Every structure is written in structure tokens, then in C-alpha cells.
């Protein structure tokens, strides 16, 4: 089972071979549009909205994130 995160957790993930860091804003459990992209979240397959250090909001599966 994937790790659970809460609001304010600092996380990082890999994007095109580089580590990107951000802060968890909220957990999604239904389809939601984030910055013009659809995050296909559900109760069984949640996503986390993360605010990057550059100020953008992105949605990721918990498996892609690791706590820093």
C-alpha cells in the first residue's frame, strides 16, 4: 500500500530525471481539474495536490512521492 501524506508534508518526485520538491496541499478522491489537466483520482486511487517550489500546483499518485 502507498504511503499516506497530509497537508504540509514536504515531498519530492522525479521529473525528467531531476528531483522536484514541493508541499502537499490536499488529497483528491474524485476527478478534479488542476491547472488545466484532469487528475483522474478516486477513492481507490487517490492523488495528492502538491505546490512546487516554483508555485505551480500539480497532482501525483502517492507512489510517485517520497517524504523529504
SULMORA-V690615 format. One record per helix or strand of 2 or more residues. SS is the DSSP state (H for helix, E for strand). FROM is the first residue (numbers start at 0). LEN is the number of residues. If there is no record, write none. Layout:
# SULMORA-V690615
SS:FROM:LEN + SS:FROM:LEN
This chain:
# SULMORA-V690615
E:9:6 + E:17:11 + E:31:3 + E:36:3 + E:46:6 + E:56:5 + H:61:3 + E:65:2
